[in-house]
Protein backbone atom coordinates (compact mmCIF):
# COMPACT_ATOMS: atom_id res chain seq x y z
CA UNK A 1 0.00 0.00 0.00
CA UNK A 2 1.41 3.37 -1.00
CA UNK A 3 1.51 6.27 1.47
CA UNK A 4 2.96 9.77 1.66
CA UNK A 5 3.01 12.66 4.14
CA UNK A 6 1.44 16.08 3.60
CA UNK A 7 0.57 18.75 6.18
CA UNK A 8 1.55 16.42 9.02
CA UNK A 9 -0.87 13.69 7.91
CA UNK A 10 -0.21 10.25 6.48
CA UNK A 11 -2.15 9.84 3.23
CA UNK A 12 -2.89 6.24 2.24
CA UNK A 13 -3.79 4.78 -1.15
CA UNK A 14 -7.54 4.08 -1.04
CA UNK A 15 -7.98 3.46 -4.77
CA UNK A 16 -10.66 0.90 -5.62
CA UNK A 17 -8.95 -1.67 -7.85
CA UNK A 18 -10.76 -4.21 -10.04
CA UNK A 19 -9.31 -7.69 -10.23
CA UNK A 20 -6.68 -7.82 -12.96
CA UNK A 21 -6.38 -4.02 -13.27
CA UNK A 22 -2.98 -2.41 -13.20
CA UNK A 23 -2.41 -1.03 -9.70
CA UNK A 24 -2.03 2.70 -10.40
CA UNK A 25 -2.94 4.76 -7.31
CA UNK A 26 -5.41 7.56 -8.08
CA UNK A 27 -7.05 8.10 -4.68
CA UNK A 28 -5.53 8.91 -1.29
CA UNK A 29 -7.20 9.54 2.05
CA UNK A 30 -6.33 10.69 5.55
CA UNK A 31 -8.20 11.29 8.79
CA UNK A 32 -7.98 14.43 10.89
CA UNK A 33 -9.89 13.65 14.06
CA UNK A 34 -13.27 12.44 12.86
CA UNK A 35 -12.86 14.02 9.42
CA UNK A 36 -11.84 11.85 6.47
CA UNK A 37 -10.34 13.81 3.56
CA UNK A 38 -10.03 12.08 0.19
CA UNK A 39 -8.26 13.37 -2.93
CA UNK A 40 -8.47 11.71 -6.33
CA UNK A 41 -7.70 12.27 -9.98
CA UNK A 42 -9.49 9.09 -11.00
CA UNK A 43 -13.11 10.25 -10.75
CA UNK A 44 -14.95 9.08 -13.86
CA UNK A 45 -16.47 12.52 -14.56
CA UNK A 46 -13.48 14.65 -13.54
CA UNK A 47 -10.45 12.71 -14.83
CA UNK A 48 -7.63 13.87 -14.84
CA UNK A 49 -8.54 16.89 -12.63
CA UNK A 50 -7.86 16.45 -8.93
CA UNK A 51 -10.92 16.74 -6.68
CA UNK A 52 -11.46 16.17 -2.99
CA UNK A 53 -14.22 15.21 -0.57
CA UNK A 54 -14.66 15.74 3.14
CA UNK A 55 -18.27 14.73 3.67
CA UNK A 56 -18.27 15.51 7.40
CA UNK A 57 -17.55 19.16 6.55
CA UNK A 58 -20.06 19.23 3.69
CA UNK A 59 -17.35 19.33 1.01
CA UNK A 60 -18.16 17.09 -1.95
CA UNK A 61 -16.43 16.87 -5.35
CA UNK A 62 -14.41 20.07 -4.95
CA UNK A 63 -11.95 20.67 -7.81
CA UNK A 64 -8.32 21.48 -7.05
CA UNK A 65 -5.63 23.16 -9.15
CA UNK A 66 -2.97 20.60 -8.15
CA UNK A 67 -0.86 18.70 -10.65
CA UNK A 68 0.16 15.85 -8.32
CA UNK A 69 -1.15 13.98 -5.27
CA UNK A 70 1.14 15.80 -2.82
CA UNK A 71 -0.10 19.24 -3.87
CA UNK A 72 -3.70 17.99 -4.03
CA UNK A 73 -3.47 16.68 -0.46
CA UNK A 74 -2.05 19.99 0.77
CA UNK A 75 -4.73 22.02 -1.02
CA UNK A 76 -7.53 19.77 0.28
CA UNK A 77 -6.18 19.96 3.84
CA UNK A 78 -5.96 23.76 3.61
CA UNK A 79 -9.52 24.08 2.26
CA UNK A 80 -10.88 21.88 5.07
CA UNK A 81 -8.95 23.87 7.65
CA UNK A 82 -10.28 27.11 6.16
CA UNK A 83 -13.87 25.85 6.46
CA UNK A 84 -13.37 24.85 10.11
CA UNK A 85 -11.69 28.20 10.87
CA UNK A 86 -14.61 30.14 9.35
CA UNK A 87 -17.07 28.10 11.41
CA UNK A 88 -15.12 28.78 14.61
CA UNK A 89 -15.03 32.51 13.82
CA UNK A 90 -18.81 32.49 13.41
CA UNK A 91 -19.21 30.85 16.82
CA UNK A 92 -16.80 33.35 18.37
CA UNK A 93 -18.76 36.25 16.86
CA UNK A 94 -21.95 34.89 18.41
CA UNK A 95 -20.29 34.67 21.81
CA UNK A 96 -18.67 38.14 21.75
CA UNK A 97 -21.87 40.12 22.53
CA UNK A 98 -22.70 37.74 25.38
CA UNK A 99 -19.19 38.09 26.79
CA UNK A 100 -19.33 41.90 26.56
CA UNK A 101 -22.75 41.94 28.23
CA UNK A 102 -21.45 39.71 31.01
CA UNK A 103 -18.46 42.02 31.53
CA UNK A 104 -20.79 45.05 31.66
CA UNK A 105 -23.01 43.34 34.20
CA UNK A 106 -20.00 42.41 36.35
CA UNK A 107 -18.68 46.00 36.17
CA UNK A 108 -22.11 47.36 37.11
CA UNK A 109 -22.29 44.97 40.07
CA UNK A 110 -18.92 46.22 41.38
CA UNK A 111 -20.08 49.84 41.22
CA UNK A 112 -23.12 49.23 43.46
N, C-alpha and C positions, 0 to 999 in steps of 0.2 A: 504494500500500500504506500503510495507516495504522499509525502507531507512537506510543508514548508512553513516558515515563520513570517508573520507580518503583523505589525502593530502589537507585538507582545503575545500574539495568539498563535497556536498551532493550527494550521489549516490542513485538513485531511481530504484525500481523494474520495468523493462520494458519488462518482460517476456510476450510472446504471449500465452495466455491460450485458449484452446478449451473448449467449453461448456461441463461441466460435468467432466473435468479433475481435478485432485487433484492440488491445487494451491501451487506448489513447485517453488520458485523463482530460476531461472537459469541465468537470464540476468539483469544487472544493467547498468545504463547510467548516465552521468553527462555532463554538459556543462561548458566549460572554454572559455569565450568570445563567439566567433562564432563556436567554435570547440566542437562537440559532441563526447564523448569517450564512447564506449560500451564494457563491458566485459561479457563473457558468458562461461558457461561450458555445455551448452545444444545444441550446434551446432550438427546437425545430423551427420556430417562427422568427427567431432573432439571429441565427447563425450568420456570420461569425462574431457579431457584436457581443461584448460582455454585458451581462445583466446580473442583478442580485435580488435576493428576497430576504426579508426578515419579517415573517408573518406576525410575530408577537408585537412588532412595532407598527404593523399596518403597512409595511413596505413590500410591494409585490411587483415583480417584473420591471425593475427600475434600470434603465440603460446606464452604462458607464462609458467613459471615454478611454478606458485603459486598453493597452495593446498586449498585455500579458497577465497571467494569473496573479503575480505578485502585486502589480499596480491595481488590478481589479479588487483584490482583497483589501488593500489599503484604502481605496476610494469607498468601498462598501462600508468598512469599519467607520470611516470618518462621517459618512452620511448617517449611519445609525447613531453615532455619538452626537451629531448635530441635532437629530430629532429628539433624543433624550434630553439634551441640554435645553432646547426650546421649551419642552414640557416642564422641566424643573423651573425655568424662569417664570413661566405662567403661574405655577403654584406659588412661587415666591412673591409675585406681584399681588396675588390674592391675599397673601398673609400680611403684606406690608401695612395696609390700612388698619388691620386688626392689631398689629404690633404697635403702631403709632397711637391708636386709641387707648390701648392698655397702658402705654407710657404716660399719656396725658392724664388718665384716671389715677395712676400712681402718683404723679406729680401733684394733682389736685388734692389727693388724700393727705399728702405731706404738708400742704399749706394750711390745712384746717386746724 
